[in-house]
Amino acid sequence: MISSAPVYRLADEQRARAESMAWSRFTSPADGAEFYNAFNHTQYSGLDTGARFDAQGRQVNARFGEFTAARNARIIQLALRFVF
């Protein structure tokens, strides 16, 4: 079995918009959102590669070849601004 490190991919996005208010030309609301790891794909960061054997030559590490850790999940930040 050949094993390599998992691929690390992120999809960060940022959305923003500003509007003008009909009742005043000096004020305007603005809102936005930022998404980190937007599609929330699991990003594994650890793999148990420690093969351990007993005296009879049997594999005794039950977690051998399993992923042991994952990177941060999706983070969302929302913003609302009122410019005057």
Secondary structure, 3 states (H helix, E strand, C coil): CCCCCCCCCCCCEEEEEECCCCCCCCCEEEEEEEEECCCCCCCEEEECCCCCECCCCCECCCCCCCEEEECCCCEEEEEEEEEC
